[in-house]
Every structure is written in structure tokens, then in C-alpha cells.
Amino acid sequence: MGQEGIVDSAESFGRKFGISRETLERLTTYAQLLGRWQKTINLVAPSTLNDTWQRHFADSAQLWQFRPASARVWLDIGSGAGFPGLVLAILGAEAGATHHILVESDARKAAFLREVARKTGIVVDILCMRIENSETRAKVKSVDCITARALAPLPRLLEMSAPYFESKTLGLFLKGREVAAEIEQAAQSWRFDYELKPSVTDEYARVVLLKALKPKREE
């Protein structure tokens, strides 16, 4: 998947990502609910609402291709309106081999996530908690993949997600044009391996694939 081709409808999304009709119907339901709830809750930037399939769904779905074959448990932090976590949960439901945990501290946004899960018929754990709390850590055990979008600069993001990283864990983080500076800053406090992949939705954005996260103070 390159940056060619704008995803501006359910049909173009289906062609780009090669998903089933059932999955496409679930995402269509999701888009409809997003438009309805946006009228009372600020879920996404209003300017992006008419570009949901590209700006939110395709941006989230591009992470699926980078998953390790053995990845089963996914943790999405700061889920907001469900990007990328809920989109990935819907894609995962097609195969039925993954379990998705979404952490969102805003009760209204968590209610929205639950409504989408209910209306689309997918099984997902939605925790209305702060990712930094020990109670959250107690509920979330071993995870294979950690995802986040537009939550925090990378140094802060690594601080929040570090307790959930194990040797096998892969972080998949959607980042903008400041990604190089964020990586440089994060490397002052953390040791990690990473790759940068081009975004399919923004020529200036990158997907950060990050693993082997360790604080430098332990060395």
C-alpha cells in the first residue's frame, strides 16, 4: 500500500485494504455513529468528519499490515473516538484471532466506543481509566502490540506505555512531520529499536514501529 489513491468512500476503502463485505458494513455503521455522536460530543476535528474514510479509517487500518504473525493481544491507549484501536478491532474480528483492549479516560468517549462495539457486534474490552494508573496495569496483562495516535509526543508516549512493553511487544505509533525530532528527544531517556514506515494517508507522516523499549537509567 503506497500513498497513491485517496480513500474517499466505503468502496475505495474496501478495494485498498481487501476486506470482506461484513467488515465494510461494520465500518459503515461506525462512520454513521461517528457523524451522529459528533453533534453532541467533540470526537474528531469537525473539518475531518467528511473525510472519515481517509483521515481516520485508512489512517488507522494501515497499521494492520505491520502486525507480527503471532500478535494476539492489542492495547490501544488514549483511544478517543477509536482511532486506531477500534478500527483495528473491527479488522481483527474478521479473522477472530485477536483480542483488543481500548483505554480511554473520558467517560463520554468510552460510551461512544461501547456503542460502536455493540452496534457492530464486535467483542472488545473498553477501559474507562487512565493508562498511567496502577489499576489499569492490574487489568491489562501481557500484550503483543501497543497502538496510539495523536495522544502525546513520543517521549511522553513511551513513558505512558513502558509498563506494558515486554521483549515481544511491538509499538505501532502514528506520527506526523516532527517524528525525527521526537525520536531524538525520546532517545535521551530511552533505548529502543525502531523503523519508520511511510503513511498511506499523509506524505509527511510516518508509522513508527518500536520494540525493545528500556529506560536508560536502568543501564
C-alpha positions as CSV (number, residue, x, y, z in Angstrom):
1,M,0.0,0.0,0.0
2,G,1.5,3.3,-1.1
3,Q,0.2,6.8,-0.9
4,E,-1.4,6.5,-4.2
5,G,-5.2,6.6,-4.3
6,I,-7.5,8.6,-2.0
7,V,-9.8,6.6,0.2
8,D,-13.0,8.7,0.0
9,S,-15.7,6.0,0.4
10,A,-16.5,2.6,1.7
11,E,-15.9,1.1,-1.7
12,S,-12.5,2.6,-2.2
13,F,-11.5,1.6,1.4
14,G,-12.6,-2.0,0.6
15,R,-10.5,-2.1,-2.6
16,K,-7.4,-0.7,-0.9
17,F,-7.5,-3.0,2.2
18,G,-9.1,-6.1,0.7
19,I,-11.6,-6.6,3.5
20,S,-14.9,-8.6,3.5
21,R,-18.3,-7.1,2.9
22,E,-19.2,-7.8,6.6
23,T,-16.2,-5.8,7.8
24,L,-17.1,-2.9,5.4
25,E,-20.6,-2.9,6.7
26,R,-19.3,-2.6,10.3
27,L,-17.1,0.3,9.3
28,T,-20.0,2.0,7.6
29,T,-22.1,1.6,10.8
30,Y,-19.1,3.1,12.7
31,A,-19.0,6.1,10.3
32,Q,-22.7,6.7,10.7
33,L,-22.4,6.6,14.5
34,L,-19.5,9.0,14.4
35,G,-21.5,11.5,12.5
36,R,-24.4,11.2,14.9
37,W,-22.4,11.4,18.1
38,Q,-20.2,14.2,16.8
39,K,-23.2,16.6,17.0
40,T,-23.1,16.4,20.8
41,I,-19.5,15.2,21.6
42,N,-16.4,16.6,20.1
43,L,-15.0,13.2,18.9
44,V,-12.9,14.4,16.0
45,A,-11.9,17.7,14.4
46,P,-15.0,18.9,12.7
47,S,-13.0,19.6,9.5
48,T,-12.2,15.9,9.2
49,L,-15.7,14.5,9.6
50,N,-16.4,14.5,5.9
51,D,-13.1,12.7,5.3
52,T,-13.6,9.9,7.7
53,W,-12.7,7.1,5.4
54,Q,-9.3,8.6,4.6
55,R,-8.3,10.6,7.7
56,H,-9.5,8.2,10.3
57,F,-10.3,4.7,8.9
58,A,-7.5,4.3,6.4
59,D,-5.0,6.1,8.7
60,S,-5.8,3.5,11.4
61,A,-6.1,0.4,9.2
62,Q,-2.7,0.9,7.7
63,L,-1.2,-0.4,11.0
64,W,-2.7,-3.9,10.4
65,Q,-0.2,-4.8,7.8
66,F,2.7,-4.4,10.2
67,R,1.4,-6.8,12.9
68,P,3.6,-9.8,13.8
69,A,2.0,-13.1,12.7
70,S,1.9,-14.2,16.4
71,A,0.2,-11.0,17.6
72,R,-2.9,-11.8,19.6
73,V,-3.5,-9.1,22.3
74,W,-3.6,-5.5,21.3
75,L,-3.6,-2.5,23.6
76,D,-4.8,0.9,22.3
77,I,-4.0,3.9,24.6
78,G,-5.9,7.2,24.5
79,S,-8.4,5.7,22.2
80,G,-10.6,8.8,21.8
81,A,-13.1,8.1,19.0
82,G,-11.5,4.7,18.4
83,F,-8.5,5.6,16.1
84,P,-6.7,3.4,15.6
85,G,-7.8,0.9,18.2
86,L,-11.4,0.3,17.3
87,V,-10.7,0.2,13.6
88,L,-8.1,-2.5,14.2
89,A,-10.5,-4.4,16.4
90,I,-13.0,-4.4,13.6
91,L,-10.4,-5.7,11.1
92,G,-9.3,-8.3,13.7
93,A,-12.9,-9.5,14.1
94,E,-12.8,-10.8,10.5
95,A,-10.3,-13.5,11.5
96,G,-11.4,-13.8,15.1
97,A,-7.8,-14.4,16.3
98,T,-7.1,-11.2,18.2
99,H,-8.2,-9.6,21.4
100,H,-8.3,-5.8,21.6
101,I,-8.2,-3.6,24.7
102,L,-9.0,0.1,24.4
103,V,-8.1,2.6,27.2
104,E,-10.0,5.9,27.2
105,S,-10.3,8.0,30.3
106,D,-13.1,10.3,29.0
107,A,-16.4,8.7,30.0
108,R,-18.4,10.1,27.1
109,K,-15.9,8.9,24.5
110,A,-15.8,5.5,26.2
111,A,-19.6,5.4,25.9
112,F,-19.3,6.1,22.2
113,L,-16.8,3.3,21.8
114,R,-19.1,0.9,23.6
115,E,-22.0,1.9,21.4
116,V,-19.9,1.3,18.2
117,A,-18.8,-2.1,19.5
118,R,-22.4,-3.0,20.4
119,K,-23.9,-1.9,17.0
120,T,-21.1,-3.6,15.0
121,G,-21.2,-6.8,17.1
122,I,-17.6,-6.9,17.9
123,V,-16.0,-8.1,21.2
124,V,-13.6,-5.5,22.6
125,D,-12.6,-4.5,26.2
126,I,-13.1,-0.8,26.8
127,L,-11.5,0.5,30.0
128,C,-12.6,4.0,31.1
129,M,-9.4,4.6,33.0
130,R,-6.1,6.5,32.8
131,I,-3.3,4.4,31.2
132,E,-0.9,5.6,34.0
133,N,-2.9,4.2,36.8
134,S,-1.8,1.1,38.7
135,E,-5.4,-0.2,38.4
136,T,-5.2,-0.1,34.7
137,R,-1.9,-2.0,34.8
138,A,-3.5,-4.6,37.0
139,K,-6.3,-5.2,34.5
140,V,-4.0,-5.3,31.4
141,K,-1.7,-8.3,31.4
142,S,0.7,-9.3,28.6
143,V,0.2,-7.5,25.3
144,D,1.7,-8.1,21.8
145,C,1.0,-4.8,20.2
146,I,0.5,-1.2,21.6
147,T,-1.0,1.4,19.4
148,A,-1.7,5.2,19.7
149,R,-2.5,8.2,17.5
150,A,-2.4,11.9,18.4
151,L,-2.0,11.1,22.1
152,A,1.3,12.7,23.1
153,P,4.8,13.4,21.8
154,L,6.9,10.3,21.6
155,P,8.9,10.8,24.9
156,R,5.7,11.1,26.9
157,L,4.0,8.3,24.9
158,L,6.9,5.9,25.7
159,E,6.7,6.9,29.4
160,M,3.0,6.0,29.4
161,S,3.3,2.8,27.5
162,A,6.6,1.5,29.0
163,P,4.9,-0.6,31.8
164,Y,3.1,-2.6,29.1
165,F,6.2,-3.4,27.0
166,E,7.7,-6.8,27.1
167,S,10.5,-8.3,25.0
168,K,8.0,-9.4,22.4
169,T,5.9,-6.2,22.4
170,L,5.7,-4.1,19.3
171,G,4.6,-0.4,19.4
172,L,2.8,0.9,16.3
173,F,2.5,4.7,16.6
174,L,1.1,7.1,14.1
175,K,3.3,10.3,14.0
176,G,3.5,13.5,12.0
177,R,6.2,15.5,10.4
178,E,8.0,16.1,13.7
179,V,8.7,12.4,14.1
180,A,12.5,12.7,13.7
181,A,12.8,15.3,16.5
182,E,10.5,13.3,18.7
183,I,12.6,10.2,18.3
184,E,15.8,12.1,19.0
185,Q,14.3,13.5,22.2
186,A,12.9,10.2,23.3
187,A,16.4,8.6,22.8
188,Q,17.8,10.8,25.5
189,S,15.9,8.8,28.1
190,W,15.0,5.5,26.4
191,R,16.8,2.8,24.5
192,F,14.7,1.2,21.7
193,D,14.8,-0.3,18.2
194,Y,12.6,1.3,15.6
195,E,11.7,1.5,12.0
196,L,9.8,4.3,10.1
197,K,7.3,3.4,7.5
198,P,5.6,5.9,5.2
199,S,2.0,6.7,5.9
200,V,-0.6,5.8,3.3
201,T,-2.7,8.9,4.2
202,D,-0.1,11.7,4.6
203,E,3.1,12.1,2.7
204,Y,4.7,13.9,5.7
205,A,3.5,11.4,8.3
206,R,5.2,8.1,9.4
207,V,4.3,4.9,11.2
208,V,6.8,4.2,14.0
209,L,7.4,0.5,14.6
210,L,9.1,0.4,18.0
211,K,10.3,-2.5,20.2
212,A,12.9,-3.5,22.8
213,L,12.0,-0.5,24.9
214,K,14.1,0.0,28.0
215,P,14.8,3.1,30.2
216,K,18.4,4.3,30.0
217,R,18.5,4.8,33.8
218,E,18.5,1.0,34.3
219,E,21.8,0.7,32.5
